Each structure stands twice: as C-alpha cells, then as structure tokens.
C-alpha cells in the first residue's frame, strides 16, 4: 500500500470510528486522530535501530519506503494533510 493510500485509509477509519458522535466529527478531527496513531507507531519503534531507514533512502535513488520503516511513516504523515473527503 502506498503512503498516500495508507493516509486515506487511516483518516477514513478515524472518520468512521467517530461518526457515532457527529457533533465532533470533522475531517480535521479525523486527520488529527490519524496523526496520533502514526506518531504512536513511530514512538513505539524509536528504540529499534532497524526502523530508521533514512540512511538507506538517502544513499539510493532506487529506494522504496516500506511500511515497516520510518521513511514510509513520515510520508504517511505528510499525506494525511492532503486527504480530502466529501463531508455531507
């Protein structure tokens, strides 16, 4: 799954989870929840030296960020801000 697809999935799931309380559900609220989830994941892996793949990413123009590594989740965080939904 691409980082963009993962961002859409996370925001969509947060939107659905909180849709039972429509007075507080907004796209921005869902984005904030998704960011909390991604930040929690990153924080939980901070002591794993294999998680930080940024050196590999910078040394090769052919490197593809994978979901088990830090660079992927950094891109997901950026993509979360770009997610848009039709809020009816």
N, C-alpha and C positions, 0 to 999 in steps of 0.2 A: 504494500500500500504506500502510495506516495505521501510525503509530508502534507501536501495540500488536501488529499483525501482523508488523511488522519485528522487534520484540523476540522474539516467539515463533519466528520463522524463524531468527534468529541463534543463540538458545540451543539450538534443536533441531539446527541444523547442527553446533554445537560439541559437543553431546552425541554425535551420530553419529560425528563425526570421531574422537573419543577413546574410542569404545565398544570399540575393539580392545584397550584396556587397562582392563578392568572394575574392577580394584582401585583405580584412581584416579578413575574417573568417578562424579561425583555431580552432582546438579542445581546445587549451588552452584559446583562447578568449572566447569561449562558456562556458568553466568552470568558467572563471573569472566573466562573466555575471551572471551565476547561483549562484555563491558565493555572489555577490552583492545582488541578490534577497533574498537569505536566510538570510544574515546579516541584510537587511532592515526589514524583517519579525521579526527577533529576537529583533531588536532595537525597533520596534513599540510595542512590547509586554512587554518591560522591566519593566514597572510600574504596571503590573498585577501580584500580588503575587501568583496567582494560576497557572501562566505559568511555573514557576520554579518547576519542579517535581524531581529535583535531589536528594532531601532527601528521597523521596519515593523509588526512584530507588536503592539507596544505602542500604536501610533497608530491601529489599526483593529480594530474588533470583528469584522470580516469576514475577517480574515487567516487563511489556511490554511497551516500549515507544510508545506513541500515537501521531499522528500528531498535536494535539493541545497543546503539551507541549515541553519545552525546550530540554530535552534529545533527543527527536526524531530529532529535527533540528540540534543538534550538531553531531549526527551520519550522517545525510544527508550531512553536510559539509565535513566530513571525506570521505564519499563515493564519493563525487563529484571528488575528486582527483583520484579515481580509475576507473573512467569511461573511456572507450576506444571505439572508432568508427573507421571504415574503411574509412579513408579520401581519396577519389578518386579525 
